Amino acid sequence: MSEVVEMALLEAEEKMDKALDVAREDMTSIRTGRAHPGMFSKLEVDYYGAPTPLQQLASFSIQDARTVLITPYDKGAMKDIEKALREADLGANPSNDGNAIRIVMPQLTEERRREYIKLAHTKGEEAKVSVRHVRRHAKDQIDKAVKDGEIGEDEGTRGEKDLESLTKRHVDVVDDILKHKEAELLEV
């Protein structure tokens, strides 16, 4: 395989892997019936005027299936953390005991589960579009190399077949992530 095709495929695989990482992260932030620290991964707190990820300001402990205890490292940030939690669309009301913030997640209704499944499908589709965009870019690189005479047409065709299998593999992983999240959301 020529260096041009190899580089295009390597770069495409790297970018597709990043798209999968983003998809996994997005799916983790979608709430399920169970409490988990990943629900707060995208939450930012206005900490002394700077938006700071909540993960950096507090520790999380899961007390039971629906209760999360958030203990700030800096007690001075308690009010800001509580405010950010109230403004986040978690569907739960945080309670502050002076040392920690407790969040009891309400049971998900059937309607809310369906909304989350739609959101998961949207995030999954965004990941697939991202993977396909990477494929298009890599295919353009291969086509240009063929047109410029850097590689032969057979080499270009082989490279495109490899690119297609790489793309299919990544799209299948997105589908698996989505299927897993859907099963998690439908679990009562």
C-alpha positions as CSV (number, residue, x, y, z in Angstrom):
1,M,0.0,0.0,0.0
2,S,1.4,3.4,-0.9
3,E,2.3,5.9,1.7
4,V,-0.4,8.4,0.6
5,V,-3.2,5.9,1.0
6,E,-1.7,4.6,4.3
7,M,-1.5,8.1,5.7
8,A,-5.1,9.0,4.6
9,L,-6.4,5.8,6.3
10,L,-4.4,6.3,9.5
11,E,-5.6,9.9,9.8
12,A,-9.2,8.8,9.0
13,E,-9.1,6.1,11.7
14,E,-7.7,8.5,14.2
15,K,-10.5,11.0,13.6
16,M,-13.2,8.3,13.5
17,D,-12.0,7.1,16.8
18,K,-12.3,10.6,18.2
19,A,-15.9,10.7,16.9
20,L,-16.6,7.5,18.8
21,D,-15.1,9.0,22.0
22,V,-17.4,12.0,21.6
23,A,-20.4,9.7,21.0
24,R,-19.6,7.6,24.1
25,E,-19.2,10.8,26.2
26,D,-22.5,12.2,24.8
27,M,-24.3,8.9,25.6
28,T,-22.9,8.9,29.2
29,S,-24.3,12.4,29.8
30,I,-27.9,11.2,28.9
31,R,-29.6,10.3,32.1
32,T,-30.9,6.8,32.8
33,G,-32.9,5.4,35.7
34,R,-29.7,5.0,37.6
35,A,-27.5,7.7,39.2
36,H,-23.9,7.9,37.9
37,P,-21.2,10.5,37.9
38,G,-21.2,10.7,34.1
39,M,-24.5,12.6,34.3
40,F,-22.5,15.6,35.4
41,S,-19.7,15.3,32.9
42,K,-20.9,18.2,30.7
43,L,-21.9,20.4,33.7
44,E,-19.9,23.6,34.3
45,V,-19.9,25.8,37.4
46,D,-19.1,29.5,37.5
47,Y,-16.2,29.2,39.9
48,Y,-14.8,32.6,40.8
49,G,-15.9,34.0,37.4
50,A,-14.4,31.1,35.4
51,P,-16.5,28.3,33.9
52,T,-15.1,25.1,35.5
53,P,-16.2,21.5,35.0
54,L,-18.0,20.2,38.0
55,Q,-15.7,17.1,38.0
56,Q,-12.8,19.3,39.0
57,L,-14.6,20.9,41.9
58,A,-16.1,18.0,43.7
59,S,-16.1,14.3,44.4
60,F,-19.1,12.1,43.6
61,S,-20.3,9.1,45.5
62,I,-23.3,7.0,44.5
63,Q,-25.3,6.1,47.6
64,D,-28.0,4.0,45.9
65,A,-29.5,3.5,42.5
66,R,-31.0,7.0,42.5
67,T,-28.9,9.1,45.0
68,V,-25.7,11.0,44.3
69,L,-23.7,12.7,47.0
70,I,-21.6,15.6,45.7
71,T,-18.9,16.8,48.1
72,P,-17.1,20.0,47.0
73,Y,-13.4,20.2,47.6
74,D,-13.8,23.9,48.4
75,K,-16.9,24.6,50.7
76,G,-16.9,28.2,49.3
77,A,-18.0,26.8,45.9
78,M,-21.1,25.1,47.5
79,K,-23.6,27.8,46.4
80,D,-22.2,28.0,42.9
81,I,-22.3,24.2,42.5
82,E,-25.8,24.1,43.8
83,K,-26.9,26.9,41.4
84,A,-25.4,25.0,38.4
85,L,-27.2,21.8,39.5
86,R,-30.5,23.6,39.8
87,E,-30.1,25.2,36.3
88,A,-29.1,21.9,34.7
89,D,-32.0,20.0,33.3
90,L,-31.6,17.0,35.6
91,G,-35.2,16.8,36.7
92,A,-34.0,16.7,40.3
93,N,-33.8,19.1,43.2
94,P,-30.4,19.3,44.9
95,S,-30.4,19.5,48.7
96,N,-27.5,21.1,50.6
97,D,-26.6,20.1,54.1
98,G,-23.7,22.5,54.5
99,N,-21.0,19.8,53.8
100,A,-22.3,18.1,50.7
101,I,-25.1,18.3,48.1
102,R,-27.4,15.3,47.8
103,I,-29.4,14.7,44.6
104,V,-32.2,12.1,44.5
105,M,-33.0,11.4,40.9
106,P,-36.8,10.9,40.3
107,Q,-38.0,7.7,38.7
108,L,-38.1,8.2,34.9
109,T,-41.6,8.3,33.3
110,E,-42.2,6.4,30.1
111,E,-42.6,9.7,28.2
112,R,-39.2,11.0,29.6
113,R,-37.5,7.7,28.6
114,R,-38.8,8.1,25.1
115,E,-37.4,11.7,25.0
116,Y,-34.0,10.4,26.1
117,I,-34.1,7.7,23.5
118,K,-34.8,10.3,20.8
119,L,-31.9,12.4,22.2
120,A,-29.6,9.3,22.1
121,H,-30.6,8.6,18.5
122,T,-29.9,12.3,17.6
123,K,-26.4,12.0,19.2
124,G,-25.8,8.7,17.4
125,E,-26.7,10.2,14.1
126,E,-24.4,13.1,14.7
127,A,-21.6,10.7,15.4
128,K,-22.3,8.8,12.2
129,V,-22.4,12.0,10.2
130,S,-19.0,12.9,11.7
131,V,-17.6,9.5,10.7
132,R,-18.9,9.9,7.2
133,H,-17.4,13.4,6.9
134,V,-14.0,11.9,7.8
135,R,-14.5,9.2,5.2
136,R,-15.4,11.9,2.5
137,H,-12.2,13.8,3.4
138,A,-10.0,10.7,3.2
139,K,-11.7,9.6,-0.1
140,D,-10.9,13.0,-1.5
141,Q,-7.3,12.7,-0.6
142,I,-7.1,9.2,-2.3
143,D,-8.9,10.5,-5.4
144,K,-6.5,13.5,-5.6
145,A,-3.5,11.1,-5.3
146,V,-4.9,9.0,-8.2
147,K,-5.6,12.1,-10.3
148,D,-2.2,13.5,-9.7
149,G,-0.6,10.2,-10.7
150,E,1.0,9.6,-7.2
151,I,-0.7,6.2,-7.1
152,G,-2.3,3.9,-9.6
153,E,-6.1,3.4,-10.0
154,D,-5.9,-0.1,-8.5
155,E,-4.1,1.2,-5.5
156,G,-6.8,4.0,-5.1
157,T,-9.6,1.4,-5.4
158,R,-8.0,-0.8,-2.8
159,G,-7.6,2.2,-0.5
160,E,-11.2,3.2,-0.9
161,K,-12.3,-0.4,-0.1
162,D,-10.2,-0.3,3.1
163,L,-11.7,3.1,3.9
164,E,-15.2,1.7,3.4
165,S,-14.6,-1.2,5.8
166,L,-13.1,1.2,8.3
167,T,-16.1,3.5,8.1
168,K,-18.5,0.5,8.4
169,R,-16.7,-0.7,11.5
170,H,-17.0,2.7,13.1
171,V,-20.7,3.1,12.2
172,D,-21.4,-0.3,13.6
173,V,-19.7,0.7,16.9
174,V,-22.0,3.8,17.0
175,D,-25.0,1.5,16.5
176,D,-23.8,-0.8,19.3
177,I,-23.3,2.2,21.7
178,L,-26.8,3.4,20.7
179,K,-28.4,0.0,21.2
180,H,-26.8,-0.3,24.6
181,K,-28.0,3.1,25.7
182,E,-31.5,2.4,24.5
183,A,-31.6,-0.9,26.5
184,E,-30.3,1.0,29.5
185,L,-33.1,3.6,29.1
186,L,-35.9,1.1,28.7
187,E,-34.7,-0.9,31.8
188,V,-37.1,-0.1,34.6
